[in-house]
Amino acid sequence: MAGVRRVAAVGGFALASAVFEAAVVTPRRLQIRDVPLALAGWPAALDGMRVAVLSDLHAGSPWVGLPRVRTVVDRVVAARPDLVLLLGDYLADVAFSSHLEPEPLARVLAGLTAAGAPAVAVLGNHDWYAGGRRVRQAFEAAGLPVLEESAISVLRSRLWIAGVGDLWERSPSVPAALTGIPAGAPVLLLTHNPDVIADVPDSVSLVLAGHTHGGQVRVLGRGVHRVSERSGNRWARGWYPQERLFISAGIGSSVVPLRTVAPEVPILVLSPA
């Protein structure tokens, strides 16, 4: 009987430690790291271009209040990217979260452009739950363009950024987003949800997505958070060269305030393959 109690005590301690790690330690362990990507057809003139990818803030969730967002912004600016891409789900919808208005959040995120790098955004499903039109207006008033079935050129028209609406809350159209882009121009396509990948033509240099949180809570190598309706857990995070798809694990949490996957802001360093 004493042995059973001892095993139960050890198991209980291990479980409590794992929950503490996922609730307190890992969510605060932000990783900002360079990720080299070699892209077919990428122009030599943009060799070495640094692209910061910020997704799934879920601001208002535990450990992601406005002071934390300011810290993230400062660290991204210090990494000196040439371009900042924001991939949606800026606001929280999670247990124990606090309500944040989109306007002050947008003003803080506008600091991403402090060193002169342009920043471009798309919205995610949680932004629409919070009132997508208001979120979009707040971002654009702060100088952060939001793309939805549209595209803009940046870096003196050397690069095109296209963006689609959220797959769950809008009616995304990749062809509409690419309309008007000159043939042969390098294109980065922004989508919150990676499941639009089936509709992406070869003319797109790179697709960037969030939404998955990298699985958020991974047990025995698998994400408890189902990362994709189409692919199950196949697309969780990182680089998928066959699809020309990069997925960021993001920063905040959804549904439950736990993460075993460290929050991240990858800095993609792009070069010709």
VEXDREN-2710 file (C-alpha; in Angstrom, 1 decimal):
% VEXDREN-2710
k/r/px/py/pz
1/MET/0.0/0.0/0.0
2/ALA/2.9/2.3/0.8
3/GLY/4.3/1.6/-2.6
4/VAL/1.1/2.5/-4.3
5/ARG/0.9/5.8/-2.4
6/ARG/4.6/6.5/-3.3
7/VAL/3.9/5.9/-7.0
8/ALA/0.8/8.1/-6.8
9/ALA/2.7/10.8/-5.1
10/VAL/5.5/10.7/-7.7
11/GLY/2.9/10.7/-10.5
12/GLY/1.1/13.6/-9.0
13/PHE/4.2/15.6/-8.7
14/ALA/5.2/14.8/-12.3
15/LEU/1.8/15.9/-13.5
16/ALA/1.9/19.1/-11.5
17/SER/5.4/19.9/-12.8
18/ALA/4.3/19.3/-16.4
19/VAL/1.2/21.6/-15.9
20/PHE/3.4/24.3/-14.3
21/GLU/5.9/24.1/-17.1
22/ALA/3.1/24.4/-19.8
23/ALA/1.2/27.1/-17.9
24/VAL/4.0/29.3/-16.7
25/VAL/7.5/28.4/-18.0
26/THR/7.2/27.5/-21.7
27/PRO/4.7/30.3/-22.6
28/ARG/7.3/32.9/-21.4
29/ARG/10.2/31.3/-23.3
30/LEU/10.0/33.3/-26.5
31/GLN/12.4/32.2/-29.3
32/ILE/13.5/34.7/-32.0
33/ARG/15.8/32.8/-34.3
34/ASP/17.0/33.0/-37.9
35/VAL/15.6/30.3/-40.2
36/PRO/17.4/30.1/-43.6
37/LEU/15.1/29.2/-46.5
38/ALA/16.3/28.6/-50.1
39/LEU/13.5/29.3/-52.6
40/ALA/13.3/28.3/-56.2
41/GLY/13.3/31.3/-58.5
42/TRP/14.0/33.8/-55.7
43/PRO/15.8/36.8/-57.1
44/ALA/19.4/37.4/-56.4
45/ALA/18.6/41.0/-55.7
46/LEU/16.7/39.9/-52.6
47/ASP/19.3/37.3/-51.4
48/GLY/19.6/37.5/-47.6
49/MET/16.4/39.3/-47.1
50/ARG/15.2/39.0/-43.5
51/VAL/11.4/38.5/-42.9
52/ALA/10.0/38.4/-39.4
53/VAL/6.9/36.3/-39.0
54/LEU/4.6/37.1/-36.1
55/SER/1.4/35.1/-35.6
56/ASP/-1.2/34.1/-33.1
57/LEU/-0.4/36.7/-30.4
58/HIS/-3.8/36.0/-28.7
59/ALA/-3.1/39.2/-26.7
60/GLY/-5.0/39.1/-23.4
61/SER/-4.2/35.4/-22.9
62/PRO/-2.1/34.6/-19.9
63/TRP/1.5/36.1/-20.2
64/VAL/0.5/38.1/-23.3
65/GLY/-0.7/41.4/-22.0
66/LEU/0.3/44.7/-23.6
67/PRO/3.6/44.9/-21.7
68/ARG/4.5/41.5/-23.2
69/VAL/3.5/42.6/-26.7
70/ARG/5.8/45.6/-26.3
71/THR/8.7/43.3/-25.3
72/VAL/8.0/41.1/-28.4
73/VAL/8.0/44.2/-30.6
74/ASP/11.2/45.5/-29.2
75/ARG/12.9/42.1/-29.7
76/VAL/11.7/41.9/-33.3
77/VAL/12.9/45.4/-34.1
78/ALA/16.3/44.5/-32.5
79/ALA/16.6/41.6/-34.9
80/ARG/16.6/44.1/-37.8
81/PRO/14.2/42.5/-40.3
82/ASP/13.7/43.9/-43.7
83/LEU/10.0/43.1/-43.6
84/VAL/7.5/42.1/-40.9
85/LEU/4.5/39.9/-41.6
86/LEU/1.6/39.5/-39.2
87/LEU/-0.5/36.4/-39.7
88/GLY/-3.6/36.9/-37.6
89/ASP/-5.3/35.9/-34.3
90/TYR/-4.1/39.0/-32.5
91/LEU/-6.8/38.9/-29.8
92/ALA/-7.5/36.3/-27.1
93/ASP/-10.3/33.9/-26.7
94/VAL/-9.1/31.5/-23.9
95/ALA/-9.8/30.6/-20.3
96/PHE/-8.4/33.2/-17.8
97/SER/-7.9/35.8/-20.6
98/SER/-8.4/39.5/-20.2
99/HIS/-10.2/41.7/-22.7
100/LEU/-8.0/44.0/-24.8
101/GLU/-9.3/46.6/-27.2
102/PRO/-7.9/46.3/-30.8
103/GLU/-6.9/50.0/-30.9
104/PRO/-4.2/50.1/-28.2
105/LEU/-2.9/46.7/-29.4
106/ALA/-2.6/48.0/-33.0
107/ARG/-0.7/51.1/-31.8
108/VAL/1.8/48.9/-30.0
109/LEU/2.3/46.6/-33.0
110/ALA/2.9/49.6/-35.2
111/GLY/6.2/49.9/-33.4
112/LEU/7.4/47.0/-35.5
113/THR/8.1/49.5/-38.2
114/ALA/10.3/51.7/-36.0
115/ALA/13.5/50.7/-37.7
116/GLY/12.0/51.3/-41.2
117/ALA/10.9/47.8/-42.1
118/PRO/7.4/47.7/-43.6
119/ALA/4.8/45.5/-41.8
120/VAL/1.8/43.9/-43.5
121/ALA/-1.0/41.9/-41.9
122/VAL/-3.9/39.5/-42.5
123/LEU/-6.7/38.6/-40.0
124/GLY/-7.4/35.3/-38.3
125/ASN/-10.6/33.6/-37.1
126/HIS/-10.2/35.0/-33.6
127/ASP/-10.0/38.5/-34.9
128/TRP/-13.3/38.0/-36.6
129/TYR/-14.8/36.6/-33.4
130/ALA/-13.7/39.9/-31.7
131/GLY/-15.1/42.0/-34.5
132/GLY/-13.0/41.8/-37.7
133/ARG/-14.0/45.1/-39.2
134/ARG/-13.0/47.0/-36.1
135/VAL/-9.7/45.1/-35.8
136/ARG/-8.9/45.9/-39.5
137/GLN/-9.8/49.6/-39.0
138/ALA/-7.6/49.8/-35.9
139/PHE/-4.6/48.2/-37.7
140/GLU/-4.9/50.5/-40.7
141/ALA/-5.3/53.6/-38.6
142/ALA/-2.1/52.6/-36.9
143/GLY/-0.3/52.3/-40.3
144/LEU/-0.5/48.5/-40.7
145/PRO/-2.1/47.5/-44.0
146/VAL/-4.4/44.5/-43.8
147/LEU/-4.8/42.3/-46.9
148/GLU/-7.9/40.3/-47.8
149/GLU/-8.0/39.1/-51.4
150/SER/-5.5/41.8/-52.3
151/ALA/-1.8/42.5/-52.7
152/ILE/0.7/45.3/-52.3
153/SER/4.3/45.8/-53.5
154/VAL/7.0/46.7/-50.9
155/LEU/10.7/47.4/-50.9
156/ARG/10.6/49.8/-53.8
157/SER/8.3/47.4/-55.8
158/ARG/10.8/44.6/-55.8
159/LEU/8.5/42.2/-53.9
160/TRP/4.7/41.6/-53.8
161/ILE/2.8/40.6/-50.7
162/ALA/-0.6/39.0/-51.2
163/GLY/-3.1/38.1/-48.5
164/VAL/-6.3/36.1/-48.2
165/GLY/-9.2/36.2/-45.7
166/ASP/-9.5/33.7/-43.0
167/LEU/-10.7/30.2/-44.1
168/TRP/-13.2/29.7/-41.3
169/GLU/-14.8/33.2/-41.1
170/ARG/-14.4/34.6/-44.7
171/SER/-14.4/33.3/-48.3
172/PRO/-10.7/33.3/-49.2
173/SER/-9.7/33.3/-52.9
174/VAL/-6.1/32.9/-53.8
175/PRO/-6.6/33.9/-57.5
176/ALA/-8.3/37.1/-56.4
177/ALA/-5.4/37.9/-54.1
178/LEU/-2.9/37.5/-56.9
179/THR/-4.8/39.5/-59.4
180/GLY/-2.7/42.3/-60.9
181/ILE/0.7/41.0/-59.8
182/PRO/3.1/41.1/-62.7
183/ALA/4.1/37.8/-64.2
184/GLY/7.4/36.6/-62.8
185/ALA/7.4/38.9/-59.8
186/PRO/8.4/37.3/-56.5
187/VAL/5.3/36.8/-54.3
188/LEU/4.8/36.0/-50.6
189/LEU/1.3/34.8/-49.8
190/LEU/-0.1/35.4/-46.3
191/THR/-2.8/33.3/-44.9
192/HIS/-3.8/32.7/-41.3
193/ASN/-4.9/29.1/-42.0
194/PRO/-2.5/26.8/-43.9
195/ASP/-5.4/24.8/-45.4
196/VAL/-5.6/27.2/-48.4
197/ILE/-2.4/25.7/-49.7
198/ALA/-4.2/23.4/-52.2
199/ASP/-5.2/26.5/-54.2
200/VAL/-1.8/28.1/-54.4
201/PRO/-0.2/28.3/-57.9
202/ASP/3.5/27.8/-58.7
203/SER/3.9/31.5/-59.3
204/VAL/3.9/32.1/-55.5
205/SER/7.4/32.0/-54.0
206/LEU/6.4/31.2/-50.4
207/VAL/3.2/30.8/-48.4
208/LEU/3.3/31.9/-44.8
209/ALA/0.7/30.7/-42.2
210/GLY/0.0/30.5/-38.5
211/HIS/-3.1/29.1/-36.8
212/THR/-1.6/25.8/-35.6
213/HIS/0.3/27.0/-32.5
214/GLY/2.6/24.1/-33.5
215/GLY/0.1/21.8/-31.8
216/GLN/0.2/24.1/-28.7
217/VAL/0.3/21.1/-26.2
218/ARG/2.2/18.1/-27.6
219/VAL/2.0/14.7/-25.9
220/LEU/4.2/11.9/-27.2
221/GLY/5.1/14.0/-30.2
222/ARG/1.6/14.8/-31.2
223/GLY/-0.3/18.0/-30.8
224/VAL/-3.4/17.9/-28.7
225/HIS/-4.6/21.1/-30.6
226/ARG/-5.7/19.8/-34.0
227/VAL/-3.5/21.8/-36.3
228/SER/-5.2/21.4/-39.7
229/GLU/-8.7/20.2/-40.9
230/ARG/-7.2/18.9/-44.1
231/SER/-3.9/17.4/-43.0
232/GLY/-4.5/16.5/-39.4
233/ASN/-1.1/16.9/-37.6
234/ARG/1.0/16.7/-40.7
235/TRP/1.4/20.5/-40.9
236/ALA/2.3/21.7/-37.5
237/ARG/5.2/24.2/-37.7
238/GLY/8.2/25.0/-39.7
239/TRP/9.2/24.5/-43.4
240/TYR/7.4/22.3/-45.8
241/PRO/9.5/22.6/-49.0
242/GLN/7.2/20.6/-51.3
243/GLU/4.3/23.0/-50.6
244/ARG/6.5/26.1/-50.3
245/LEU/4.8/26.6/-47.0
246/PHE/6.2/27.9/-43.7
247/ILE/4.1/27.7/-40.6
248/SER/4.9/29.7/-37.4
249/ALA/4.0/28.2/-34.0
250/GLY/3.0/31.7/-32.9
251/ILE/3.1/33.2/-29.4
252/GLY/-0.2/32.9/-27.5
253/SER/-2.6/30.2/-26.6
254/SER/-6.1/29.3/-27.5
255/VAL/-8.9/27.3/-25.7
256/VAL/-6.6/26.4/-22.7
257/PRO/-3.9/28.6/-21.3
258/LEU/-1.1/26.0/-21.8
259/ARG/1.8/25.6/-24.2
260/THR/4.4/22.9/-24.4
261/VAL/5.6/24.3/-27.7
262/ALA/7.7/27.4/-27.1
263/PRO/6.4/30.7/-28.6
264/GLU/8.4/32.0/-31.5
265/VAL/9.0/34.8/-34.0
266/PRO/11.0/33.2/-36.8
267/ILE/13.2/35.5/-38.9
268/LEU/13.3/33.9/-42.3
269/VAL/16.5/34.6/-44.2
270/LEU/15.6/34.1/-47.9
271/SER/18.0/33.1/-50.6
272/PRO/17.8/31.6/-54.1
273/ALA/17.8/27.8/-54.2
END
